């Protein structure tokens, strides 16, 4: 029961973090807009990227624990 609640909370936070992230290139890259510019993530963008990875790993781990127990 507790794992289910934790998994729901992580899922909601993960969805929010993914939606907050800035979309680098959408359809603009198809028509030649800022396609091949390499830039590093800094500040909040880097924090959101790392948070997405950590939350995804946590979500997957809790999902596996739910299956096993």
C-alpha positions in Angstrom: 0.0 0.0 0.0 2.8 2.4 0.9 4.7 1.6 -2.2 1.7 2.4 -4.3 1.3 5.8 -2.8 5.0 6.6 -3.2 4.8 5.4 -6.9 1.8 7.7 -7.6 3.6 10.7 -6.0 6.8 10.0 -8.0 4.7 9.6 -11.2 3.0 13.0 -10.6 6.3 14.8 -9.9 8.0 13.1 -12.9 5.2 14.2 -15.2 5.5 17.8 -13.9 9.3 17.9 -14.3 9.0 16.6 -17.9 6.4 19.2 -18.8 8.4 22.0 -17.3 11.5 21.2 -19.4 12.2 23.5 -22.3 11.7 21.9 -25.7 15.0 22.4 -27.6 13.9 21.9 -31.2 10.5 21.0 -32.5 9.3 21.4 -36.0 11.6 24.4 -36.5 14.5 22.0 -36.9 12.8 20.3 -39.8 12.8 23.6 -41.8 16.3 24.6 -40.9 15.9 26.4 -37.6 18.6 26.0 -35.0 19.3 22.4 -36.0 22.9 21.6 -35.3 23.9 23.9 -32.5 25.5 22.1 -29.6 25.1 23.6 -26.2 25.5 22.4 -22.7 22.8 22.3 -20.1 23.2 24.9 -17.3 21.4 26.0 -14.2 17.8 25.0 -13.9 17.8 23.1 -17.2 20.6 20.8 -15.9 18.8 20.4 -12.5 15.6 19.4 -14.3 17.5 17.0 -16.5 19.1 15.2 -13.5 15.8 15.3 -11.6 14.1 13.5 -14.5 16.7 10.8 -14.5 16.6 10.3 -10.8 12.8 10.2 -10.7 12.6 7.8 -13.6 15.0 5.4 -11.9 13.1 5.7 -8.6 9.8 5.1 -10.4 11.2 2.0 -12.2 12.7 0.7 -8.9 9.4 1.1 -7.0 7.5 -0.5 -9.9 9.8 -3.6 -9.7 9.4 -3.7 -6.0 5.6 -3.7 -6.4 5.8 -6.6 -8.8 8.1 -8.6 -6.5 6.2 -8.1 -3.3 
